Every structure is written in C-alpha cells, then in structure tokens.
Amino acid sequence: FKTVRTIVDLLDGIDIYSSQAVTNLGNGNTYCSAVEGWNHFDGQCALDYSRERYAYSDGDRQRGKNQMQVLTAIIKKMVSPALLSNFSEIMETMSDLIQTNMDMNQVFALVKQQLNEGGSWEIYTYSLNGSGGTDFAYELGDYAYVMYPDQTTINTAKADIQSIMNGETPPYVNSKEATAE
C-alpha cells in the first residue's frame, strides 16, 4: 500500500475516469471521493479508489478493474519524457519499495531508450468472470467470498496472452490504452 501511495505522490497524482460517483472511498477513513468522470487522485485517494468494493454492484470485480485503471495511469505517467528526465531522483526515493530481477544498468538503458526514441506503450486489460461463493481461503485461514472463474474467460485470457507473446493484437481485451509518445 505504501508503494502505491508513494509512487502516485511522486508523480504529482494520477488521472482516473470513474464511471460512477463514490463518496467516502476507503470506508470513510480518509477524505477521498470520486466524481463520475475524470478525477485527479493523490496517493492516498488512488489507493482508496483501488481498494473500494462495497460502493459497486460488481464488488470485487469492479475493484479489480479500478486497480487496473490505477496501474495503467501510473504507467502512462511514468513513461512521459518529463518524468523520465528525473528518473534518477525517483529511483533513489523508490529504491526501498521496488523489487526487480533487472540490474540498474538495464533499467537505465530502458529509460534512455524511451527518452531517445520515444514511442508509445499499449496497455491491455482483461477481467475474468465467474460465479461467487463462500469457500475456505487458505491465505486468510478462514472462509470468505471467492470467485470461481468461468473456464471460457480463462481460455480467452490465455488466447490474449498468447497473441501478445506472438506479437499480435489480442482479440479479447476489455480495454486498450496507448501511452503518449
């Protein structure tokens, strides 16, 4: 949670489009609300938006979609030339919060390539569907709400992943966003 708050605050916030107004994101523990339409969120509000589920008729499914929106907004903002030119400072601040199997030379090479060559990134999202129920959740050690995924949506997700790995446009994505060049 700290990482999301810190990254979004380092980015001077992110812009998210909400399909509905929600007051008291995060169960009223913070000051955050969302209007229907575009919202500019700081780190705490981005975290609260990505965690909210009770305000939506789709509950956990909408929470997953909101989390994808937050991650997409972070990526879009992070690949902008204005931000990448200050990448060293950001990495220094974030070093305790990021884990990667890439060494720093590889990370800086990617940043340099993005700055020199520009280009856009396409971000695809897909959400599985299924039926809900109550079952034993091992990570909680107790019974909780779970979703039993529909095999058709699993097969669709696999087809999308395979298309991307083959360098093709995935046929079933929920949404596609391109970052600015």
TAURUR-V251372 format. One record per backbone hydrogen bond with DSSP energy under -0.5 kcal/mol. CO is the residue of the C=O (numbers start at 0). NH is the residue of the N-H. Records with the same first field share a line. If there is no record, write none. Layout:
CO: NH, NH
This chain:
0: 4
1: 5
2: 6
3: 7
4: 8
5: 9
6: 10
7: 12
8: 11
13: 40
15: 17, 38
17: 36
21: 33
23: 26, 27
24: 29
25: 28
31: 24
33: 21
34: 36
36: 17
38: 15, 40
40: 13
41: 45
42: 46
43: 47
44: 48
45: 49
46: 50
47: 51
52: 55
55: 58
57: 60
58: 62
59: 63
60: 64
61: 65
62: 66
63: 67
64: 68
65: 69
66: 70
67: 71
68: 72
69: 73
70: 74
71: 75
72: 76
73: 77
74: 78
76: 79
79: 82, 83
80: 84
82: 85
83: 86
85: 89
86: 90
87: 91
88: 92
89: 93
90: 94
93: 96, 97
102: 105, 106
103: 107
104: 108
105: 109
106: 110
107: 111
108: 112
109: 113
110: 114
111: 115
112: 116, 117
113: 117
120: 122, 178
121: 123
122: 176
124: 173, 174
128: 149
130: 147
132: 145
134: 143
135: 137
136: 139, 140, 141
141: 136
143: 134
145: 132, 147
146: 148
147: 130
149: 152, 153
150: 154
151: 155
152: 156
153: 157
154: 158
155: 159
156: 160
157: 161
158: 162
159: 163
160: 164
161: 165
162: 167
163: 166
174: 124
176: 122
